[in-house]
Amino acid sequence: MKISKILAGMSAAALAASMMSLAAFADETATVKADLTGGTVSLIDEKDDDGVVTKTGVLTGTNVKLSDVCGIDVNVTVGADSAAKIEAGDWIGGGLGYNSESTGWASKEWSFQEGAKDVTGVKAADGSYDFVLKGTDPVFADTDTYAQVWLQNWTTEDFTFNAFTLLDKDGNPLLVVESDKEQGGNSVDLSAYDATEVTLAGNGKAKVDTGKVRVNVNNPWGEDVDKLITPADFEGVDAIAVTAEFDAITDPVDFAINFAIFSDNGPQYWGEGNAANKGCSTEAVTVNADGSYTFLLKFDEPLTVDGDLFLDLQSAFEAATDDDIPFAAKVTSVKALTLKDAPASSESTADSTESTDSTDSDESKVILVDSTDSKTNSAATSSKAANNASNTNPSTGAAALAAVGVALAGAAVVATKKRK
């Protein structure tokens, strides 16, 4: 039997096995949605004195029993303020634990300083952390009439709860409880640029100017809160990227960069279709849910900062005063961008290719498949309980098996692709 047929048969069998295992793992851990805003999750139905259910528990409708729960893993995303404090080693802490008839108010303290408290926040991804309480004995009794798991932050407010994962006695996930809150945000491709993160003097805020809401990045005539950057940092750049976090968004709001260098020939942008626009371009971004959004301003020529620099995120949202703004916004990142040098073309490349083709034998031609084009949105995946580092995490095992199956399937293609 030809080796190509043997490999093809082996890879097909392995692929089928990996897909079966993947399905088994997928069925093993259920995922439900719940309101995680306050950092407390009710496991069983809560009822009033008349027996009417006032809050549905996350275990309702699942095959997980209350007495199966032996631990929790809480995944959060921290905002810019907390991230800066963590990086600086400043104190951030709180509590987490359980609440029921059988446990009472059972609390452990957490922090980001290793060993300082019972639980240490472990980095799962950029801006994302896990807080884990493990045990081998059941936390709750099946006779409890209420049962909650919770996490509190005592020092900052910019925590977003992504998921509460209930763990069994071996530390494996029983049930993943994800936030039912729509996650917003966007992704902007900056791969064509060399990016320099500039130092911010603050984070700014949403405020009203001429009846419209905007977030100042640099307003030379504003207050200190309106001056976040140093204009000289943008001399010679080809583009500027501004990232801002929005909170308490209930209705979609369009924001776009407004920009000007106040000089004789300075570029300006004041909104789509404005007659004064020249020398630069950008596009509005619809902020439709809480999240982090990036705005990109491109210049026709490298920027010359020869006058006052104005830069903000402008919306058409109307409000009478700052107190009337129903949402919050703050700038978390500003990048100075310069275009990368284009790779030099070479005739020798074509010659080399022809030379390679001419020396091909009748042996199997290897076909290389670049798997790096497969990308996922990090904003969405950071909320998954798959951030757990446990080797027994079903999602991790499933991903590995799927990868093996794909690799072997690729091997079959390589082996069977013969040069005619």
Helices and strands as residue ranges (DSSP letters): H 3-28, E 30-34, E 40-42, E 46-47, E 53-55, G 66-68, E 71-78, H 80-88, E 93-100, E 104-111, E 119-120, E 122-125, E 128-133, E 147-153, E 159-167, E 173-179, E 193-197, E 206-209, E 212-218, G 224-226, G 231-234, E 239-247, E 253-262, E 268-269, E 280-282, E 285-287, E 291-299, E 308-318, G 322-324, E 328-339, H 347-358, G 371-373, H 378-381, G 385-387, H 394-416
